[in-house]
Amino acid sequence: MVDFLYFDTFSATAFPMATIIALSLATISTAAAYYGGSEIILASLGAEKLNLQIPEHRELHNIVTEMALASGSSMPRVYVIFDPAPNALATGTNDRNASICVTSGLLALMDREETQGVIAHEISHIRNDDVLLMTLVTILIGGVVILADWSRRGFYSSRSGRRLGSKNLLLLIPLLVLIAFSPLIARLLAMAVSRQREYLADATAAQYTRNPRGLAEALEKIRDSGMPFQKATRGTAHLFFANPLRRRIDDRQGKLADLLSSHPPIERRIRLLYQMAGMPRLDSTMQSSTAQTLL
């Protein structure tokens, strides 16, 4: 006897038209995100083009030019968000249409070496195709959600058509697992990919600048500032240099924090960068130096 999943799910009476409509909308939105997503993200964050009459903007333009030459990539477009929270992000699908955006708070807080480290990190994301990878992961999440919806509709259609037999119950268990957990698993997979790419971008940035300490000190200043970026959302948080949502769990280490955060613990990133520089990290000395800089 052919199992219920085949006839009830694919029959004309139970065919999920709502899922077809959802698939069409997902395809359109994915295409729009791929070709115009960078502009949409920048507009949603209130990013503005550089004003080279402002000394900080001229210095930022020079730093981006230096790091583009060091990495061998094309010169990205450069934007500034007027927000006191220090942070940065990169968008685009390749180095020919990429953009780098920093906040005015980052320009005010960082010195040249620290800003250089942050920019090198963002260019590393572009050179490593991280932004494109996250776009593809987002598409994967959408596909998994659609598959789960399709399975759920097929299950309900089959229940309305006939009673489930004992053999069909064995098929029901993996179906229920797919329906209940696949969107969550896909989301956790996306965050895991994002965390690993942050480590890679830190290491690549250290190669470009030959100065991992500058990037480590930039992370320390962002950590100590404690400012969340108000315009960031869960959908854009993975694009930023440091997690802009500033949740408590992002500063913790452990399996639970690893599962729920889009960025690795900032303390671990700092420690690894000091190890790259061949420097023992003395927390009291570093914190005292950071406090004096902020004062």
HELIX and SHEET records of a PDB file:
HELIX    1   1 PHE A    4  PHE A   10  1                                   7    
HELIX    2   2 MET A   17  SER A   44  1                                  28    
HELIX    3   3 PRO A   55  SER A   71  1                                  17    
HELIX    4   4 SER A  104  LEU A  109  1                                   6    
HELIX    5   5 ARG A  112  ARG A  127  1                                  16    
HELIX    6   6 ASP A  130  GLY A  161  1                                  32    
HELIX    7   7 SER A  166  THR A  209  1                                  44    
HELIX    8   8 PRO A  212  SER A  225  1                                  14    
HELIX    9   9 ALA A  237  LEU A  239  5                                   3    
HELIX   10  10 ARG A  248  ASP A  251  5                                   4    
HELIX   11  11 LYS A  255  LEU A  260  1                                   6    
HELIX   12  12 ILE A  266  MET A  276  1                                  11    
HELIX   13  13 ASP A  283  LEU A  294  1                                  12    
SHEET    1   A 4 GLU A  48  LYS A  49  0                                        
SHEET    2   A 4 ARG A  77  ILE A  81 -1                                        
SHEET    3   A 4 SER A  99  THR A 103  1                                        
SHEET    4   A 4 ALA A  88  THR A  91 -1                                        
END                                                                             
